């Protein structure tokens, strides 16, 4: 059987996957991660099965681990189409880089090296590979149970990972899923976008937006400055129906390692983003002046 993929977009992984792969060519679309039992294995190597010809379209480059050819299996390069050996997943700097090289990679935990050959060590991270095109790295995650007021945690050389997202779950005792990164550590990462998400059982409004606002990115990296200007510099994502950040009128400044948590954007007496704000308030687009309600706060970078 001869298979040609002449209309694949750049970076699309149009080939059979790993020796352990059991899917046949009739069981799904090579373009879809759902076709494969283990799409992450593309980074480790692929097998072009007997009787299959995989065509890399003109103008496209595809990355994988080594290629195994089974009997008459072939790789066909069309025009300027290229195949290149891809880098190891744990050598990449971010979830965005992982997705650029291996677009079928699913959401989950990975090891990345945030500054490459720099001084920062490799670390475990959580990657969201689906929201708004994917490639998001989690840098703040607080799933807080109403009626409690636990301490925050600042990661100085690691990242929080995703645990539960169910409101009412208490993750404050977790050493891996509870916390946010320091300014110094965040500055080790190269990114141009932030995604901010918040939910609470106090109401049905959801905060879910992305931004490339340079002032906000600088504030979170340095702790100096503020989010002033965010009200007109954001894009609402699926489910966003909150008042913030569009009506934001107030900003705390120079909060250093609390830049992402201590009221970075709010409307006085009405709508706040607060994670143990003023050392006791947990708020998502509201003003309950307490820790009474369940909350989920997340910040991602890309």
N, C-alpha and C positions, 0 to 999 in steps of 0.2 A: 504494500500500500504506500502511495506517495503523498506526502502531506506538504503543502506549501502555504506559507503565511505571508502573502504579498502586501497586506494592508495593515500590518502591525505598526503601532506608533512607537516612537523612540523609547528605548528601555524596556519594552514589553517582552516578557520572557516566554518565547514561543517554542518550548521544547519539552520533551518528556523529562521526568524528574527522578533522580536517584534510583539505585538498583532495587530498592525495596518498594518502589512504586507499583501498584497493582491496577491502576486505572488504565483502561484501553482508550484508543482514540475516539471511540464512539460513545464514551461515557460522560463526556463533557467538553467544554470549550477550553482550549489551551489558554485563552486570554483570562480565564477566571481562576482566582485562587481556590474557589470552592471545588474545582475539578480535582485538585490534588489532595492526597492524604497528608502530605508534609511539605507544603510549599517552601518552607524555610530552608529545606535541604538544597535548593538551587545554589546557595552560596557554597555548599560543600562539594557539589559536583552533580552532573547530569548524565543520563544514559540515553542515547538516541537508539531506539529499539530497532530490531531487525525489520527491514523493509520500509523504514521511515526515512524520509528526507526532510530536514528542517531548514527552511530558507530564511536567512537574515535579509530583510528588505533593503533596497537601495537607500542610503542615507541614514541607516540605523546602526546602533552599536548595542550589542547584548553582552551582559556579564554573567559569568557563572564560575563555579569551581571547575575542576578538570572535567573534560568530556570523555565519556566512555562510548565507544562505538560497538554496538552489538551486531555482529555478522555484517549485513549490508546496510546498516544504518549510516546516514550521510549528513553532513553539514554543508549547506550550499550558501555561498555568499553572493548576493545579487548586487551588481554594480559596486557601489562604495560601501555596501554592508560589511560590518566588522563583528567579529567575536573577540572579546578580551577576557583574560582570566581576571575574575573579580577579586577584590580584597576580602580578607577574612572579616566576618561581622564584627568581631571584638576589636578590630583596628580602626573602625569608623568613629567619627566624632559626635554623631547625633542620630536621632531617629530619622531625621530628614535625609541624611547621607545614606542610611540603610535603605530607605525607600527609593532613593535615586538609583542605587545600584541593583536592588532586588525588589521590584515593584509588587510582587505577590506576597511579600512578607506580612504575616498577620500581626495584629496588636498583641502585646505581651511584654515580658521582661527580657532585656538584652544587656549585654556588656558593651559599653562604649568607652572611648578614650577622649575626653572632652577637648583637650588641647594638643592632640597628636603627640609629637615629640617633646612637648613641653613638660613642665614639672608635675602636673596633675596626674595622679594614677588613674588607671581604668576603674570604672564603677558600674554597678548594676543600675539600670534605669527602667522605667516603664514607657513604652511607646504606644501612642494611639495612631494607628495606621489607617483609620477610616474617616474621622471627622474632617470635613472641609478639605478633602484630598489627602489627609494623613500626614505623617512625619512629625508629630508633636511629641516633645519630651516633657514629662511631668517634673515640675520643680517646686510645687507647693501642693500639699494634700492634707486637709483637716476634715475628718468626719467626726463631728462632735455630737454627743448625746445631751439633749436638753436637761437642764437641772444640774449639770456638772460644770465646773470651771477649772479644767486642768491646765497645767503649764504648757507653753509652746515648746517646740524643739527646733533648734537651728542646726542644719547639716553644714559642716564646714569642709567636708571632703567626700561627700556622697550625695545621693539623691533619694527622695522618698519614692516609693513604688505604690501602685494601686492595690488596694485591698477590696473592701466592700464599698458600694455606693448607696446602700440602703439607709435612708434617714432613720435615725434612732439607734444605729449601731455605734458603740463606743470603741473607737480605735486609739484612745489616748494612751493605752498601755503598750502599744506596738512600737518596737524599735525600728521598724522598716517603713510603715505606711503613714506615720504621723509626723508632720514637720514641714519645714521649708528650708531652702538653701540660703546661705549667707550672701551678702553682697560680693565679697571677695571670690567665693566659689562660683557664683553666677557669672562673674566677669571672665571666667575661664572658657565660657561657651561662646561660640559664634552663632548669632541668630538675628533675625530682623523682624520677627513677629512674636507677639504674645497672645495667648488665648486665656480668657478669664471666665470661670464658671462658678455659679453659686446657686444653691437651693436650700429651702427651709420648709418646715411644716407649719410655720406661722402664717403662710399664705401660699398662693399658687404661682406667683411670679418667679421666673427663672432668669438669672443673669447668664448670658452666653454670647460672648462677642470676642472678636480678634482685633488687634491693632498693631500698626507699625509706627506708632507715635514715638518719635525719638526721645522726647522728654521723659516719657514713662519708662522706656527701656533703660535710659541712663540712670533714672532714679532707682530702679530696682538693682542695677549693677553697682551703684556707688553708695546708695543711701542718702545722697545729697540732692536736693531739689524737690520736685513734687510731680504729680500727675496733671498739673494744670494744662488745659488744652485738650484733655481726653474727650470732653463732651462732643467735640466736632471731629474727632479723629478715631473713629472705630467703625467696624462692620458687624452688624448683628448676624448671628448664626442661628441655626435651626432651634426653635423653641424659645428664643429670647423674647420676653415680653415684660421686662423690668423697666422701671423708671430710670435707673442708672444704666450706663453712664451718661445717657443723653441729656439728662437734666442736672448733671453734676455742677455744683456751685462752690463747693468747699473742698479743701485739700490740706492734709497735714504735710508738713515739710521736714526734711532732714531727720528722718526716723531711722536711718542706717539699717541695721539688720531687721528692723520691724517695718521697713518701707512697704512691704507687701501685705502686712497684717493690720497695722494700727491706723485705721481710717485713711487710706490713701485717696479715696474719693467718696464724697457724700453730699447730702443736702441737709442742712442743719435742722435737727428736730424732726426729720421725716424719713429719709432714706439713706442707709449707710452700708458700706462694705467694712465689716469689722470682725477681726479674728482675735478674740480676747482684747478688743479695743478698750483703751483706758484700763486695761488689766482685768476686765470682768465682762465685757459685752461681746456677744456672738450674734452678728446681725447680717442679713442678706436682703438688701433693698427694703429695709424697714427701720423702725425705731422702737424697739421693745425695751431698750435700756437695761438689758439683763442677759443671763445665760439660760433662759427658760426653755428655749425652743431647740429642736434638732437642727443642725446646719451641716452643709457640705460646701467647702470652699476648695477650689483648685485653680492653679495657674500652670500653664504649659508654654513652652517656647518652641519656635521653629525657624 
